[in-house]
Amino acid sequence: MPRILFIFFILLQMPVGKGVSAQSSQEKYLQENIEIHSFDDKKYKELTEGIDFTDEELPEKKENKKEQKPQNFEGVGAFLKFFFIALGIGILIFFLVKTLMNDSLFSPRDKKLKPVTQVDLEKIENNLEEAELNDPIQRAIAAGDYPLAVRLYYLAVLQDLSLNKKIKWKKDKTNGEYLRELAGTPIFKNAQEITLIFERVWYGQVEINKSEFLEIQKLFLKMLPNKITVA
């Protein structure tokens, strides 16, 4: 019996002891003084310096995002639009200048002239009084065909004499017949001289160079004042 009472007594003491101990510890914590610490801004700045608290992505991620961004073609489209507008204006100006300068970007003196053909010569002789001889003469000179240029100069003299009623032009008349019509006139000597030169160069096929032609040209121009443009 005493043994049972002793065990019971021990069991009875155990929970009571724990409760007292727990209670005394809690009361002791609650009764302690609270120590208040001031906030050190300077220390906080030192500790947080260089730290970015924003939600921005890391540089690597940003670069990858840029690479994956689709290309913007607005700038290319604007450039192409400007290019084609400028091209159209350039073409328009080109054709305008070409038209104003008589189908050439250069002066007529620089333009490559077409040679005078046998067909052109026959057309001139068939309708001499209305034919335009200045251009064929310049074309023959530009081509270096001096015998043909002499032939055309002689036709120009006959044209001028016919228009001034000093001779009667006919295609089948000889040069001698024209000289007889001019006999006794102030221009007979000059007409006789150029007729002789023409027959030697054209029919006699005497070769002449440029310097010789220029001397012959002066004799023809005396008979054709202000009629033919000198190249």
Backbone as numpy.savetxt, mean C-alpha at the origin, in Angstrom:
# Nx Ny Nz CAx CAy CAz Cx Cy Cz
-20.40 -59.87 111.58 -21.22 -58.65 111.58 -20.38 -57.40 111.58
-19.45 -57.27 112.47 -18.58 -56.09 112.45 -17.87 -55.92 111.12
-17.52 -57.08 110.51 -16.84 -57.00 109.18 -17.75 -56.40 108.14
-18.99 -56.78 108.12 -19.97 -56.26 107.16 -20.16 -54.78 107.37
-20.25 -54.36 108.57 -20.44 -52.95 108.88 -19.23 -52.13 108.42
-18.07 -52.74 108.58 -16.84 -52.05 108.18 -16.82 -51.79 106.67
-17.24 -52.80 105.86 -17.28 -52.67 104.39 -18.32 -51.65 103.97
-19.46 -51.71 104.62 -20.53 -50.77 104.33 -20.09 -49.34 104.61
-19.34 -49.21 105.69 -18.85 -47.88 106.06 -17.90 -47.33 105.00
-17.06 -48.19 104.48 -16.10 -47.77 103.45 -16.82 -47.34 102.17
-17.81 -48.18 101.77 -18.58 -47.86 100.56 -19.32 -46.56 100.72
-19.78 -46.32 101.88 -20.52 -45.09 102.15 -19.63 -43.86 102.08
-18.39 -43.98 102.42 -17.46 -42.86 102.45 -16.92 -42.48 101.07
-16.85 -43.40 100.16 -16.24 -43.15 98.84 -17.00 -42.11 98.02
-18.24 -42.18 97.69 -18.93 -41.15 96.88 -18.99 -39.82 97.56
-19.13 -39.86 98.83 -19.19 -38.61 99.55 -17.90 -37.88 99.43
-16.83 -38.58 99.45 -15.50 -37.97 99.33 -15.26 -37.36 97.98
-15.67 -38.05 96.94 -15.50 -37.53 95.56 -16.29 -36.28 95.34
-17.50 -36.27 95.81 -18.37 -35.10 95.62 -17.80 -33.90 96.29
-17.28 -34.11 97.48 -16.71 -33.01 98.23 -15.49 -32.47 97.53
-14.67 -33.42 97.01 -13.44 -33.00 96.33 -13.74 -32.23 95.06
-14.71 -32.72 94.26 -15.07 -32.05 93.00 -15.65 -30.70 93.27
-16.50 -30.65 94.28 -17.14 -29.38 94.60 -16.14 -28.36 95.07
-15.20 -28.82 95.90 -14.21 -27.89 96.43 -13.30 -27.36 95.33
-12.97 -28.20 94.32 -12.11 -27.76 93.20 -12.83 -26.75 92.33
-14.11 -26.95 92.06 -14.89 -26.02 91.21 -15.02 -24.68 91.90
-15.31 -24.74 93.21 -15.47 -23.50 93.95 -14.16 -22.72 93.98
-13.08 -23.46 94.09 -11.77 -22.81 94.13 -11.48 -22.11 92.79
-11.86 -22.74 91.65 -11.62 -22.15 90.31 -12.45 -20.90 90.10
-13.72 -21.01 90.58 -14.63 -19.87 90.41 -14.21 -18.69 91.27
-13.56 -18.98 92.42 -13.18 -17.92 93.32 -11.84 -17.27 92.97
-11.13 -17.86 91.96 -9.83 -17.28 91.58 -10.01 -15.94 90.89
-9.03 -15.03 91.03 -9.06 -13.72 90.36 -8.69 -13.87 88.88
-9.42 -13.18 88.00 -9.17 -13.24 86.54 -8.13 -12.19 86.18
-7.05 -12.65 85.55 -5.98 -11.73 85.15 -6.25 -11.22 83.73
-6.44 -9.94 83.56 -6.76 -9.33 82.26 -5.48 -8.88 81.56
-5.26 -9.41 80.31 -4.09 -9.04 79.51 -4.49 -8.05 78.41
-3.71 -6.99 78.27 -4.01 -5.98 77.20 -3.57 -6.52 75.83
-4.28 -6.06 74.72 -4.00 -6.52 73.33 -2.85 -5.69 72.74
-1.78 -6.39 72.37 -0.57 -5.73 71.83 -0.67 -5.64 70.30
-1.08 -4.47 69.76 -1.23 -4.29 68.29 0.11 -4.44 67.58
1.16 -3.92 68.13 2.47 -3.98 67.49 2.93 -5.42 67.32
2.73 -6.20 68.42 3.14 -7.60 68.37 2.31 -8.37 67.35
1.02 -8.00 67.27 0.12 -8.69 66.31 0.55 -8.40 64.86
0.91 -7.15 64.59 1.36 -6.80 63.23 2.63 -7.53 62.86
3.56 -7.66 63.86 4.80 -8.37 63.58 4.55 -9.83 63.26
3.61 -10.42 63.99 3.33 -11.85 63.79 2.56 -12.12 62.49
1.75 -11.15 62.11 0.89 -11.38 60.92 1.44 -10.72 59.67
2.64 -10.13 59.74 3.21 -9.45 58.57 3.48 -10.45 57.43
3.02 -10.12 56.22 3.23 -10.98 55.06 2.16 -12.03 54.86
1.26 -12.14 55.83 0.19 -13.14 55.70 -1.02 -12.48 55.03
-1.52 -13.09 53.92 -2.68 -12.57 53.18 -3.90 -13.37 53.58
-4.85 -12.69 54.29 -6.05 -13.39 54.78 -7.20 -13.34 53.78
-6.96 -12.75 52.58 -8.03 -12.67 51.57 -8.22 -14.03 50.92
-9.28 -14.10 50.09 -9.60 -15.37 49.41 -9.01 -15.46 48.04
-8.02 -14.59 47.68 -7.42 -14.63 46.34 -6.67 -15.93 46.13
-6.63 -16.34 44.87 -5.99 -17.61 44.54 -4.48 -17.44 44.50
-3.78 -18.55 44.62 -2.34 -18.52 44.54 -1.88 -18.16 43.15
-0.67 -17.57 42.97 -0.18 -17.17 41.63 -0.24 -18.29 40.63
0.12 -19.53 41.04 0.11 -20.64 40.09 -1.28 -20.87 39.55
-2.27 -20.81 40.46 -3.64 -21.03 40.02 -4.10 -19.94 39.10
-3.70 -18.67 39.38 -4.08 -17.56 38.51 -3.51 -17.74 37.12
-2.24 -18.13 37.04 -1.61 -18.32 35.74 -2.31 -19.41 34.95
-2.65 -20.50 35.63 -3.36 -21.57 34.95 -4.72 -21.10 34.47
-5.35 -20.25 35.26 -6.65 -19.74 34.87 -6.56 -18.86 33.65
-5.46 -18.06 33.57 -5.26 -17.22 32.39 -5.02 -18.06 31.15
-4.28 -19.13 31.31 -4.01 -19.99 30.17 -5.28 -20.63 29.64
-6.20 -20.95 30.54 -7.43 -21.60 30.13 -8.47 -20.62 29.63
-8.23 -19.29 29.80 -9.19 -18.28 29.37 -9.26 -18.23 27.86
-10.44 -18.29 27.27 -10.57 -18.27 25.79 -10.02 -16.97 25.21
-9.46 -17.04 24.00 -8.86 -15.88 23.34 -9.92 -14.85 22.98
-9.48 -13.59 23.02 -10.39 -12.50 22.68 -10.10 -12.04 21.26
-11.03 -12.23 20.35 -10.82 -11.90 18.94 -11.33 -10.51 18.58
-11.74 -9.73 19.55 -12.25 -8.40 19.23 -11.17 -7.52 18.63
-9.95 -7.57 19.17 -8.85 -6.75 18.65 -8.48 -7.14 17.24
-8.45 -8.43 16.95 -8.12 -8.91 15.60 -9.19 -8.46 14.61
-10.44 -8.56 15.01 -11.53 -8.14 14.12 -11.46 -6.66 13.80
-11.14 -5.84 14.78 -11.02 -4.40 14.55 -9.88 -4.09 13.60
-8.75 -4.81 13.78 -7.61 -4.60 12.88 -7.94 -4.96 11.44
-8.58 -6.11 11.25 -8.94 -6.55 9.89 -9.92 -5.57 9.25
-10.84 -5.07 10.03 -11.81 -4.10 9.50 -11.09 -2.84 9.02
-10.18 -2.33 9.84 -9.40 -1.15 9.46 -8.55 -1.43 8.23
-7.93 -2.64 8.18 -7.06 -3.00 7.06 -7.82 -3.00 5.73
-9.00 -3.62 5.71 -9.76 -3.71 4.47 -10.32 -2.35 4.04
-10.66 -1.51 5.00 -11.12 -0.16 4.66 -9.98 0.62 4.01
-8.78 0.54 4.62 -7.61 1.24 4.07 -7.26 0.70 2.69
-7.37 -0.62 2.52 -7.06 -1.23 1.22 -8.03 -0.75 0.15
-9.31 -0.67 0.50 -10.30 -0.20 -0.46 -10.05 1.25 -0.87
-9.70 2.09 0.10 -9.40 3.49 -0.21 -8.17 3.59 -1.10
-7.16 2.75 -0.81 -5.94 2.77 -1.63 -6.21 2.38 -3.07
-7.03 1.35 -3.27 -7.37 0.91 -4.63 -8.15 2.00 -5.36
-9.07 2.65 -4.65 -9.86 3.72 -5.26 -8.97 4.87 -5.71
-8.01 5.25 -4.86 -7.10 6.34 -5.21 -6.23 5.94 -6.40
-5.79 4.67 -6.42 -4.95 4.18 -7.52 -5.65 4.34 -8.86
-6.90 3.88 -8.95 -7.62 3.96 -10.21 -8.00 5.39 -10.57
-8.23 6.22 -9.56 -8.53 7.62 -9.82 -7.34 8.33 -10.43
-6.15 8.12 -9.84 -4.93 8.73 -10.37 -4.63 8.20 -11.77
-4.83 6.89 -11.94 -4.55 6.28 -13.24 -5.46 6.86 -14.32
-6.73 7.09 -13.98 -7.65 7.67 -14.94 -7.30 9.11 -15.26
-6.97 9.89 -14.23 -6.64 11.30 -14.44 -5.37 11.48 -15.26
-4.47 10.52 -15.19 -3.22 10.62 -15.94 -3.25 9.79 -17.21
-4.47 9.59 -17.71 -4.64 8.95 -19.01 -4.06 7.53 -19.03
-4.60 6.73 -18.04 -4.24 5.31 -17.96 -2.74 5.09 -17.73
-2.13 6.00 -17.01 -0.72 5.81 -16.69 -0.41 6.50 -15.39
0.47 5.89 -14.58 0.88 6.52 -13.35 2.02 7.51 -13.56
2.50 7.60 -14.79 3.61 8.50 -15.10 3.17 9.46 -16.19
4.02 10.41 -16.49 3.73 11.36 -17.54 3.79 10.66 -18.89
3.13 11.20 -19.93 3.17 10.58 -21.24 4.58 10.37 -21.76
5.51 11.20 -21.35 6.88 11.06 -21.82 7.52 9.78 -21.29
7.09 9.36 -20.08 7.64 8.14 -19.50 6.89 6.89 -19.94
5.72 7.07 -20.51 4.90 5.93 -20.90 5.51 5.24 -22.11
5.50 3.91 -22.11 6.02 3.15 -23.23 5.05 3.28 -24.39
5.53 3.85 -25.52 4.67 4.10 -26.67 4.64 2.89 -27.59
3.48 2.65 -28.17 3.35 1.55 -29.11 4.00 1.95 -30.44
4.68 1.03 -31.09 5.31 1.35 -32.38 4.26 1.58 -33.46
4.65 2.38 -34.45 3.76 2.64 -35.59 3.85 1.46 -36.54
2.71 0.90 -36.89 2.68 -0.26 -37.79 2.44 0.20 -39.23
2.58 -0.74 -40.15 2.30 -0.46 -41.56 0.84 -0.09 -41.75
-0.02 -0.70 -40.98 -1.46 -0.38 -41.06 -1.69 1.07 -40.65
-1.01 1.51 -39.57 -1.14 2.91 -39.13 -0.68 3.86 -40.24
0.42 3.52 -40.88 0.97 4.37 -41.94 0.01 4.47 -43.12
-0.61 3.36 -43.48 -1.56 3.37 -44.60 -2.79 4.21 -44.26
-3.27 4.14 -43.02 -4.42 4.95 -42.61 -4.09 6.44 -42.71
-2.88 6.80 -42.31 -2.46 8.21 -42.39 -2.44 8.67 -43.85
-1.85 7.89 -44.73 -1.72 8.27 -46.15 -3.08 8.30 -46.84
-4.00 7.44 -46.44 -5.33 7.42 -47.07 -6.19 8.60 -46.65
-5.87 9.21 -45.52 -6.67 10.34 -45.04 -5.73 11.39 -44.44
-4.79 11.84 -45.26 -3.70 12.67 -44.76 -4.16 13.99 -44.16
-5.10 14.67 -44.82 -5.47 16.01 -44.37 -6.14 16.01 -42.99
-6.71 14.88 -42.55 -7.35 14.80 -41.24 -6.55 13.96 -40.24
-5.45 13.41 -40.67 -4.66 12.53 -39.80 -3.93 13.32 -38.72
-3.74 12.66 -37.56 -2.97 13.24 -36.45 -1.57 12.64 -36.53
-0.57 13.48 -36.72 0.79 12.99 -36.99 1.76 13.19 -35.83
1.43 14.05 -34.90 2.37 14.31 -33.81 2.65 13.05 -32.98
1.58 12.34 -32.60 1.76 11.12 -31.79 2.52 10.02 -32.54
2.18 9.70 -33.80 2.96 8.68 -34.53 4.45 9.06 -34.66
4.74 10.35 -34.86 6.14 10.77 -34.96 6.88 10.50 -33.65
6.25 10.86 -32.52 6.88 10.64 -31.22 7.06 9.15 -30.94
6.12 8.33 -31.36 6.22 6.89 -31.17 7.37 6.29 -31.99
7.51 6.78 -33.21 8.61 6.29 -34.06 9.96 6.68 -33.48
10.06 7.91 -32.97 11.33 8.38 -32.37 11.64 7.57 -31.11
10.61 7.35 -30.28 10.81 6.59 -29.04 11.26 5.17 -29.33
10.80 4.60 -30.44 11.18 3.24 -30.82 12.55 3.19 -31.50
13.12 4.36 -31.78 14.41 4.42 -32.47 14.31 4.13 -33.96
13.09 4.21 -34.51 12.88 3.97 -35.94 12.98 5.33 -36.66
14.20 5.80 -36.89 14.42 7.12 -37.46 13.99 7.23 -38.93
14.16 6.21 -39.77 13.64 6.31 -41.14 12.12 6.52 -41.18
11.41 5.81 -40.30 9.96 5.99 -40.24 9.61 7.39 -39.74
10.39 7.89 -38.77 10.14 9.24 -38.26 10.33 10.26 -39.37
11.34 10.07 -40.23 11.57 10.97 -41.37 10.39 10.89 -42.33
9.90 9.68 -42.59 8.74 9.49 -43.47 7.52 10.24 -42.92
7.27 10.12 -41.64 6.12 10.79 -41.03 6.29 12.31 -41.02
7.51 12.78 -40.80 7.76 14.22 -40.86 7.46 14.75 -42.27
7.86 13.99 -43.28 7.62 14.44 -44.66 6.12 14.49 -44.95
5.37 13.49 -44.45 3.91 13.51 -44.61 3.29 14.71 -43.87
3.87 15.06 -42.73 3.36 16.22 -41.99 3.57 17.51 -42.78
4.70 17.62 -43.51 4.96 18.79 -44.34 3.95 18.85 -45.49
3.71 17.72 -46.13 2.73 17.68 -47.23 1.34 18.02 -46.73
1.00 17.55 -45.54 -0.31 17.86 -44.94 -0.46 19.36 -44.74
0.58 19.99 -44.17 0.52 21.43 -43.92 0.42 22.22 -45.22
1.17 21.81 -46.24 1.11 22.50 -47.54 -0.25 22.35 -48.19
-0.83 21.18 -48.03 -2.16 20.93 -48.62 -3.23 21.75 -47.91
-3.18 21.80 -46.58 -4.18 22.56 -45.82 -4.06 24.06 -46.08
-2.85 24.52 -46.43 -2.64 25.94 -46.74 -2.77 26.24 -48.24
-3.28 25.27 -48.99 -3.58 25.42 -50.42 -2.33 25.72 -51.27
-1.18 25.22 -50.83 0.05 25.44 -51.59 0.32 24.27 -52.54
-0.26 23.12 -52.24 -0.21 21.97 -53.13 -1.57 21.28 -53.09
-1.80 20.41 -54.06 -3.01 19.58 -54.06 -2.59 18.14 -53.75
-2.99 17.71 -52.59 -2.56 16.37 -52.13 -3.32 15.26 -52.85
-2.58 14.29 -53.32 -3.13 13.05 -53.85 -2.14 11.95 -53.51
-2.64 10.84 -53.11 -1.77 9.76 -52.65 -0.85 9.25 -53.75
-1.33 9.25 -54.98 -0.55 8.67 -56.08 0.35 9.69 -56.79
0.41 10.93 -56.29 1.28 11.93 -56.90 2.72 11.71 -56.43
3.67 12.08 -57.27 5.08 11.93 -56.93 5.59 13.17 -56.20
6.74 13.00 -55.57 7.34 14.13 -54.87 7.77 15.23 -55.85
8.18 14.81 -57.04 8.56 15.78 -58.08 7.38 16.66 -58.45
6.22 16.10 -58.52 5.03 16.88 -58.86 4.73 17.92 -57.80
4.92 17.57 -56.57 4.72 18.55 -55.50 5.75 19.68 -55.58
6.99 19.34 -55.91 8.02 20.37 -56.02 7.72 21.32 -57.18
7.20 20.80 -58.26 6.84 21.68 -59.38 5.73 22.66 -58.97
4.83 22.22 -58.11 3.76 23.11 -57.64 4.32 24.21 -56.74
5.46 23.93 -56.12 6.07 24.90 -55.20 7.14 25.75 -55.88
7.43 25.47 -57.10 8.47 26.22 -57.81 8.15 27.71 -57.81
9.20 28.52 -57.53 9.03 29.97 -57.50 8.50 30.50 -56.18
8.24 29.66 -55.20 7.76 30.13 -53.89 8.93 30.22 -52.91
8.79 31.01 -51.83 9.88 31.16 -50.85 10.27 29.84 -50.17
9.39 28.89 -50.15 9.67 27.65 -49.42 10.19 26.55 -50.35
10.39 26.87 -51.63 10.80 25.83 -52.58 12.13 25.19 -52.20
13.12 26.02 -51.84 14.45 25.49 -51.53 14.41 24.53 -50.35
13.69 24.92 -49.29 13.58 24.04 -48.11 12.83 22.75 -48.45
11.78 22.90 -49.26 11.00 21.72 -49.65 11.85 20.77 -50.48
12.67 21.33 -51.37 13.54 20.50 -52.20 14.57 19.76 -51.33
15.12 20.44 -50.32 16.13 19.84 -49.45 15.55 18.67 -48.65
14.40 18.87 -48.03 13.83 17.78 -47.22 13.32 16.64 -48.09
12.91 16.96 -49.34 12.48 15.89 -50.25 13.65 14.99 -50.59
14.81 15.58 -50.85 16.01 14.81 -51.15 16.42 13.93 -49.97
16.38 14.52 -48.77 16.74 13.75 -47.57 15.78 12.59 -47.37
14.48 12.86 -47.52 13.48 11.82 -47.32 13.70 10.65 -48.28
13.93 10.97 -49.57 14.09 9.90 -50.56 15.33 9.06 -50.31
16.41 9.69 -49.82 17.64 8.94 -49.53 17.47 8.03 -48.31
16.79 8.54 -47.31 16.61 7.75 -46.08 15.56 6.66 -46.26
14.42 7.04 -46.89 13.30 6.09 -46.99 13.46 5.10 -48.16
13.72 5.66 -49.33 13.83 4.78 -50.49 15.27 4.26 -50.67
16.25 5.10 -50.38 17.65 4.67 -50.52 18.13 3.85 -49.34
17.32 3.79 -48.26 17.63 3.01 -47.06 19.00 3.35 -46.46
19.29 4.64 -46.48 20.52 5.12 -45.85 20.32 5.11 -44.33
21.18 4.43 -43.62 21.07 4.34 -42.15 21.52 5.65 -41.50
20.77 6.06 -40.50 21.12 7.27 -39.75 21.04 6.96 -38.26
21.92 7.59 -37.50 21.87 7.42 -36.05 21.08 8.56 -35.42
21.04 8.57 -34.11 20.22 9.56 -33.41 20.70 10.99 -33.64
22.01 11.20 -33.56 22.54 12.56 -33.74 22.27 13.06 -35.16
22.39 12.19 -36.17 22.09 12.59 -37.55 20.60 12.88 -37.73
19.79 12.10 -37.06 18.35 12.35 -37.15 17.99 13.70 -36.54
18.60 14.05 -35.41 18.28 15.32 -34.77 18.61 16.51 -35.67
19.66 16.40 -36.49 19.99 17.45 -37.44 18.94 17.52 -38.56
18.50 16.36 -39.02 17.46 16.31 -40.06 16.14 16.85 -39.51
15.87 16.55 -38.24 14.63 17.00 -37.60 14.52 18.53 -37.62
15.64 19.22 -37.44 15.62 20.69 -37.45 15.15 21.24 -38.78
15.53 20.59 -39.90 15.11 21.04 -41.24 13.61 20.89 -41.41
13.05 19.81 -40.91 11.59 19.60 -41.01 10.83 20.60 -40.14
11.38 20.88 -38.96 10.68 21.80 -38.05 10.64 23.23 -38.60
11.59 23.58 -39.48 11.54 24.90 -40.13 10.32 25.01 -41.04
9.93 23.87 -41.61 8.75 23.84 -42.47 7.45 23.68 -41.68
7.60 23.34 -40.39 6.42 23.05 -39.54 6.49 23.80 -38.22
6.54 25.16 -38.29 6.62 25.93 -37.04 5.36 25.71 -36.17
5.60 25.32 -34.91 4.50 25.13 -33.95 3.50 24.06 -34.37
3.90 23.16 -35.25 2.98 22.10 -35.69 3.27 20.76 -34.98
4.55 20.49 -34.75 4.96 19.22 -34.17 5.70 19.46 -32.86
5.36 18.70 -31.84 6.03 18.78 -30.54 7.33 18.01 -30.57
8.41 18.65 -30.15 9.71 17.99 -30.14 9.83 17.16 -28.87
10.17 15.86 -29.00 10.28 14.96 -27.84 11.53 15.29 -27.04
